[in-house]
Amino acid sequence: MLGQIGCRPWSSALPDHSSQPAVDQEQEERHKLPDFIQSWETYKNYTSRHRTFTGHADRKATINILKSRVPASRLQKDDDPEQTTISTDRYRLEIDQRGILGHGASGYVYPGTLSPLELEEAQDVAVKVSHHPHVLWEAQLMDLIHGDHLLHYLETVTIPQPEDDRAANGLVYAMVMPRMQGTLHSWAARSPSGEEPEQRTRSAMLQMWEGLVQLHAQGFAHRDVKLANMVYRWNETGDMHILLSDLDRATPAREVRGGAGTLGYLSQEILLDQKHDPMSSDVFAMAMSFLELVSSKMSADRDFRMLVWKSVVDAATQSRVEATLLELFGSSLSARQAGLLAKALCEQEGEDAGSWMRRITAREFLGELRGMMDSGLW
């Protein structure tokens, strides 16, 4: 049963530790915190203050409405003990419990097959299963937010789990999405080399920013941008298509109160608990994610990624961030490339000590990046 699967230890061929805040003593000694955070205990206190905050005053009420509308399903007899099969009046869904495609705060993602009853063709899908109805909020946002670089969903449904003590009213919630090839984090960690992968990397660099531009243009902040929350698939021409995913923390920017995100991608203003523009904090996190495509070491070596993050937030000003990036990445970055990234990684301009300026927007970054690529400078 799915409830039993949810209790299994997380494992995968390529574990993604970026979604888990590190708070133990060993991590404290290895990575150290930015200078303005006194201890890991301070960081844990920060997360406990903000983790339960929804960022949207009406989220709970909206989820209650969605719970009353989500379709129910029926369990079907299945001879395979590692598979759960359900059906509704419109489709049959087989969920393969042998493999886990991903996981996050709101649930586990399993491979599955969706078969509409009126069609003979079946579709490979990914099924996010959760004991909590927050997954319905994520699906609702996917209905509101549209873009060719934003992931969408296909179905939501409840699944009977009468023997699962964690299932409220004997039900778990599921969101069905198109099956992707994997996360951009896993792709970047494989360290592609050669001319064709370099072209794909440049395309991925543009597409990840295009997804954020599309999200921001509709008034929403993502609030947990990282490569692990971007997925890709191969299209008919063999090109990579990137989509921004995991919208469970996304919120209308004007309604955000408090901070959210993952350690290693949090901007200075969130760490300092200052009033901030959540879209600007998204830009910081996207720039940190972007660096993982600049150097595969950022994805493959968590120690190095944490060192880069700590160094950037400590540097604070644009001129110091630019110098820090050049020192850390060497020949992987030119001065002009580092200068563009510095605009996305800090709000305070280097020559205007004490004068706080807005961070470059996602649209502005994308425009400058595209211009540099067209000119052969990236």
C-alpha positions as CSV (number, residue, x, y, z in Angstrom):
1,M,0.0,0.0,0.0
2,L,1.1,3.6,-0.6
3,G,1.0,4.4,3.1
4,Q,3.7,1.8,3.7
5,I,5.8,3.1,0.9
6,G,5.7,6.6,2.4
7,C,7.5,5.2,5.5
8,R,10.4,3.7,3.6
9,P,13.8,5.4,3.9
10,W,14.4,7.7,1.0
11,S,16.9,6.3,-1.5
12,S,17.8,6.8,-5.1
13,A,20.6,6.3,-7.6
14,L,21.6,9.9,-7.3
15,P,20.4,11.3,-3.9
16,D,19.6,15.0,-3.8
17,H,20.7,16.4,-0.5
18,S,19.9,19.9,-1.5
19,S,16.3,19.7,-0.4
20,Q,17.3,18.8,3.2
21,P,18.7,21.6,5.5
22,A,21.9,20.5,7.2
23,V,21.8,21.2,10.9
24,D,24.1,18.8,12.6
25,Q,27.5,19.5,14.3
26,E,29.5,17.8,11.6
27,Q,28.0,20.1,8.9
28,E,28.6,23.1,11.1
29,E,32.3,22.3,11.3
30,R,32.6,21.5,7.6
31,H,30.7,24.4,6.0
32,K,30.4,27.1,8.7
33,L,27.6,29.6,8.4
34,P,27.7,33.1,6.9
35,D,29.3,35.5,9.3
36,F,26.0,37.2,10.3
37,I,24.5,33.9,11.5
38,Q,25.9,33.0,14.9
39,S,25.2,29.2,14.9
40,W,23.3,26.4,13.4
41,E,20.9,26.8,16.4
42,T,20.1,30.3,15.1
43,Y,19.3,28.8,11.6
44,K,17.1,26.1,13.1
45,N,15.3,28.8,15.1
46,Y,14.8,30.7,11.8
47,T,13.4,27.6,10.0
48,S,11.1,26.8,12.9
49,R,9.7,30.4,12.8
50,H,9.0,30.3,9.1
51,R,8.4,26.6,8.1
52,T,4.8,26.5,9.1
53,F,3.9,29.9,7.6
54,T,1.9,29.5,4.5
55,G,2.6,32.8,2.9
56,H,-1.0,33.1,1.8
57,A,-3.8,34.2,4.2
58,D,-6.5,32.1,2.3
59,R,-4.4,29.0,1.7
60,K,-6.1,26.9,4.4
61,A,-9.6,27.9,3.3
62,T,-8.7,27.2,-0.3
63,I,-7.4,23.8,0.5
64,N,-10.6,22.9,2.4
65,I,-12.6,23.8,-0.7
66,L,-10.3,21.8,-3.0
67,K,-10.6,18.8,-0.6
68,S,-14.4,18.8,-1.1
69,R,-14.0,18.8,-4.9
70,V,-11.2,16.3,-5.5
71,P,-12.4,13.2,-7.3
72,A,-12.4,9.9,-5.4
73,S,-11.0,6.6,-6.8
74,R,-11.5,2.9,-6.2
75,L,-8.7,0.5,-5.5
76,Q,-8.5,-2.3,-8.1
77,K,-7.2,-5.8,-7.4
78,D,-3.6,-6.1,-8.5
79,D,-1.5,-9.2,-8.4
80,D,1.7,-7.2,-8.2
81,P,2.4,-6.4,-4.5
82,E,4.7,-3.5,-5.6
83,Q,1.9,-1.7,-7.6
84,T,-1.2,0.1,-6.6
85,T,-3.9,0.4,-9.2
86,I,-6.9,2.7,-8.9
87,S,-9.7,3.7,-11.2
88,T,-12.2,6.5,-11.6
89,D,-15.1,7.0,-14.0
90,R,-12.6,8.4,-16.5
91,Y,-9.3,6.6,-16.2
92,R,-7.2,3.8,-14.7
93,L,-4.0,4.7,-12.9
94,E,-1.2,2.2,-12.1
95,I,1.3,3.4,-9.6
96,D,4.7,1.6,-9.5
97,Q,6.0,1.5,-6.0
98,R,9.3,-0.1,-6.9
99,G,11.0,3.2,-7.7
100,I,10.7,6.8,-6.4
101,L,11.3,9.6,-8.9
102,G,11.6,12.3,-6.3
103,H,10.5,13.7,-3.0
104,G,9.9,16.9,-1.2
105,A,8.2,18.5,1.7
106,S,4.7,17.7,0.3
107,G,5.2,14.0,-0.7
108,Y,6.9,11.3,-2.7
109,V,6.7,11.0,-6.5
110,Y,6.3,7.6,-8.1
111,P,6.3,6.5,-11.7
112,G,2.9,5.5,-13.1
113,T,0.7,4.8,-16.1
114,L,-2.4,6.7,-16.9
115,S,-5.0,5.1,-19.2
116,P,-8.1,7.1,-20.1
117,L,-11.0,4.7,-20.4
118,E,-12.2,6.2,-23.8
119,L,-8.7,5.9,-25.3
120,E,-6.5,2.9,-26.0
121,E,-3.3,4.8,-25.5
122,A,-1.6,4.9,-22.1
123,Q,0.6,7.7,-20.9
124,D,3.7,7.5,-18.7
125,V,3.1,9.8,-15.7
126,A,4.6,10.9,-12.4
127,V,2.4,10.7,-9.4
128,K,3.0,12.8,-6.3
129,V,1.4,11.1,-3.3
130,S,0.9,12.9,0.0
131,H,-0.8,12.3,3.3
132,H,-1.5,16.1,3.4
133,P,-3.9,18.0,1.1
134,H,-1.3,20.7,0.3
135,V,-0.6,18.9,-3.0
136,L,-4.0,20.1,-4.0
137,W,-2.8,23.7,-3.5
138,E,0.1,23.0,-5.8
139,A,-2.3,21.7,-8.5
140,Q,-4.5,24.7,-8.1
141,L,-1.5,27.0,-8.8
142,M,-0.7,25.0,-11.9
143,D,-4.2,25.8,-13.0
144,L,-3.6,29.5,-12.5
145,I,-0.1,29.8,-13.8
146,H,0.7,28.9,-17.4
147,G,3.9,28.9,-19.5
148,D,5.8,26.5,-21.7
149,H,8.6,26.4,-19.1
150,L,6.2,25.7,-16.2
151,L,5.2,22.2,-15.2
152,H,1.4,21.4,-15.4
153,Y,-0.7,18.6,-13.9
154,L,-3.1,16.2,-15.4
155,E,-5.3,14.9,-12.6
156,T,-5.8,15.1,-8.8
157,V,-7.5,12.2,-7.0
158,T,-7.9,10.7,-3.5
159,I,-6.7,7.1,-3.0
160,P,-8.3,4.9,-0.3
161,Q,-5.7,3.7,2.3
162,P,-7.8,2.2,5.1
163,E,-4.9,0.5,6.7
164,D,-2.7,3.6,6.8
165,D,-2.7,5.2,10.3
166,R,-1.4,8.5,8.8
167,A,-4.1,8.8,6.2
168,A,-6.8,11.2,7.4
169,N,-10.2,9.6,6.9
170,G,-8.4,6.6,5.3
171,L,-7.4,8.7,2.2
172,V,-4.2,10.0,0.7
173,Y,-4.0,12.7,-2.0
174,A,-2.3,12.3,-5.4
175,M,-1.5,14.7,-8.2
176,V,-0.7,13.2,-11.6
177,M,1.8,15.0,-13.9
178,P,3.5,14.2,-17.2
179,R,6.6,12.0,-16.7
180,M,9.9,13.8,-17.1
181,Q,13.4,12.5,-17.8
182,G,14.7,13.8,-14.5
183,T,15.7,16.9,-12.5
184,L,18.1,19.4,-13.9
185,H,20.2,18.8,-10.7
186,S,20.8,15.2,-11.7
187,W,21.6,16.1,-15.3
188,A,24.1,18.8,-14.2
189,A,25.8,16.4,-11.7
190,R,26.7,14.0,-14.6
191,S,29.3,16.6,-15.8
192,P,28.5,16.6,-19.5
193,S,31.4,17.3,-21.9
194,G,31.8,17.8,-25.6
195,E,30.3,20.3,-28.0
196,E,26.8,19.0,-28.1
197,P,26.4,19.0,-24.3
198,E,27.8,22.5,-24.2
199,Q,25.1,23.7,-26.5
200,R,22.5,21.9,-24.4
201,T,23.9,23.6,-21.3
202,R,23.6,27.1,-22.9
203,S,20.0,26.2,-23.9
204,A,19.3,25.0,-20.3
205,M,20.7,28.2,-18.9
206,L,18.3,30.3,-21.0
207,Q,15.3,28.0,-20.3
208,M,15.6,28.0,-16.5
209,W,15.5,31.8,-16.5
210,E,12.6,31.8,-19.0
211,G,10.6,29.7,-16.5
212,L,11.2,32.2,-13.7
213,V,10.3,35.1,-16.0
214,Q,7.0,33.4,-16.9
215,L,6.2,32.8,-13.2
216,H,7.1,36.3,-12.2
217,A,5.1,37.9,-15.1
218,Q,2.0,36.3,-13.6
219,G,2.7,37.8,-10.2
220,F,3.9,34.7,-8.4
221,A,7.1,34.1,-6.4
222,H,8.4,30.5,-6.4
223,R,10.2,30.7,-3.0
224,D,12.2,27.5,-3.4
225,V,14.2,27.9,-6.6
226,K,16.9,25.3,-7.1
227,L,18.0,22.8,-9.8
228,A,16.2,20.0,-7.9
229,N,13.0,21.9,-8.6
230,M,13.5,22.0,-12.3
231,V,12.8,19.1,-14.5
232,Y,13.6,18.3,-18.1
233,R,12.5,16.0,-21.0
234,W,13.7,15.4,-24.5
235,N,11.4,16.8,-27.2
236,E,10.8,15.4,-30.7
237,T,13.9,17.0,-32.1
238,G,16.1,15.6,-29.3
239,D,16.5,19.0,-27.6
240,M,16.2,19.4,-23.9
241,H,13.0,21.1,-22.6
242,I,13.3,22.6,-19.1
243,L,10.3,23.2,-16.8
244,L,10.1,24.9,-13.4
245,S,8.4,22.6,-11.0
246,D,7.5,22.1,-7.3
247,L,5.1,25.0,-6.9
248,D,3.9,24.0,-3.4
249,R,5.5,27.1,-1.9
250,A,4.7,29.5,-4.7
251,T,2.6,32.5,-3.6
252,P,1.4,35.7,-5.1
253,A,4.3,38.0,-4.4
254,R,2.3,40.8,-2.9
255,E,0.9,38.4,-0.2
256,V,4.2,36.9,0.9
257,R,5.0,37.3,4.6
258,G,8.2,35.8,5.9
259,G,10.9,33.8,4.1
260,A,11.2,30.3,2.6
261,G,13.7,28.3,0.7
262,T,16.5,25.8,1.0
263,L,19.9,26.2,2.7
264,G,22.5,27.1,0.1
265,Y,20.0,29.1,-2.0
266,L,18.7,31.6,0.6
267,S,19.4,35.3,-0.1
268,Q,21.0,37.7,2.3
269,E,17.7,39.5,3.1
270,I,15.9,36.2,4.0
271,L,18.7,35.1,6.3
272,L,18.6,38.5,8.0
273,D,14.8,38.3,8.3
274,Q,14.4,41.6,6.6
275,K,11.4,42.8,4.6
276,H,12.1,41.8,1.1
277,D,10.7,41.3,-2.4
278,P,10.3,37.5,-2.8
279,M,10.8,37.7,-6.6
280,S,14.2,39.3,-5.9
281,S,15.0,36.4,-3.6
282,D,14.0,34.0,-6.4
283,V,16.5,35.7,-8.6
284,F,19.3,35.1,-6.0
285,A,18.3,31.4,-5.8
286,M,18.2,31.1,-9.6
287,A,21.7,32.7,-9.9
288,M,23.0,30.1,-7.3
289,S,21.3,27.4,-9.4
290,F,22.8,28.8,-12.6
291,L,26.3,28.4,-11.1
292,E,25.6,24.7,-11.0
293,L,25.6,24.7,-14.8
294,V,28.7,26.9,-15.0
295,S,30.6,24.2,-13.0
296,S,29.6,20.6,-12.5
297,K,31.4,20.7,-9.2
298,M,28.6,22.8,-7.8
299,S,26.2,19.9,-8.3
300,A,28.5,17.1,-7.6
301,D,30.3,18.5,-4.5
302,R,28.0,19.8,-1.8
303,D,30.9,21.2,0.2
304,F,32.0,23.4,-2.7
305,R,28.4,24.6,-3.3
306,M,28.0,25.5,0.4
307,L,31.4,27.3,0.2
308,V,30.3,29.3,-2.8
309,W,27.0,30.2,-1.1
310,K,28.7,31.3,2.2
311,S,31.3,33.3,0.3
312,V,28.6,35.1,-1.8
313,V,26.4,36.1,1.1
314,D,29.4,37.2,3.1
315,A,30.7,39.3,0.2
316,A,27.4,41.2,0.1
317,T,28.4,44.0,-2.4
318,Q,28.5,43.7,-6.1
319,S,32.2,44.3,-6.6
320,R,33.2,41.9,-3.8
321,V,30.8,39.2,-5.1
322,E,32.3,39.5,-8.6
323,A,35.8,39.1,-7.2
324,T,34.7,36.2,-5.1
325,L,33.2,34.4,-8.1
326,L,36.3,34.9,-10.2
327,E,38.4,33.5,-7.4
328,L,36.2,30.5,-6.8
329,F,35.5,29.5,-10.4
330,G,38.7,30.6,-12.1
331,S,38.7,30.1,-15.9
332,S,35.1,28.9,-15.8
333,L,33.9,32.5,-15.6
334,S,35.0,35.6,-17.4
335,A,34.9,39.0,-15.7
336,R,31.8,40.0,-17.6
337,Q,30.0,36.8,-16.8
338,A,30.9,37.2,-13.1
339,G,29.6,40.8,-13.3
340,L,26.2,39.7,-14.6
341,L,25.9,37.1,-11.9
342,A,26.9,39.6,-9.2
343,K,24.0,41.7,-10.2
344,A,21.7,38.8,-9.4
345,L,23.4,37.8,-6.2
346,C,23.4,41.0,-4.2
347,E,21.2,44.1,-3.8
348,Q,23.9,46.5,-2.6
349,E,26.0,48.1,-5.4
350,G,29.8,48.0,-4.8
351,E,30.4,51.7,-5.0
352,D,27.3,52.8,-3.0
353,A,28.1,51.6,0.5
354,G,25.0,51.7,2.6
355,S,22.7,52.5,-0.3
356,W,20.5,49.5,-1.1
357,M,19.5,49.0,-4.7
358,R,17.1,46.4,-6.1
359,R,18.6,43.2,-7.4
360,I,18.4,42.7,-11.2
361,T,15.1,41.1,-12.3
362,A,14.8,37.7,-13.9
363,R,13.7,39.4,-17.2
364,E,16.7,41.7,-17.1
365,F,19.1,38.9,-16.4
366,L,17.6,36.8,-19.2
367,G,17.9,39.7,-21.7
368,E,21.6,40.3,-20.8
369,L,22.4,36.6,-20.9
370,R,20.8,36.1,-24.3
371,G,22.7,39.1,-25.6
372,M,26.0,37.7,-24.3
373,M,25.3,34.3,-25.9
374,D,24.3,35.9,-29.2
375,S,27.6,37.8,-29.1
376,G,29.6,34.7,-28.3
377,L,30.5,36.0,-24.8
378,W,28.9,33.0,-23.1
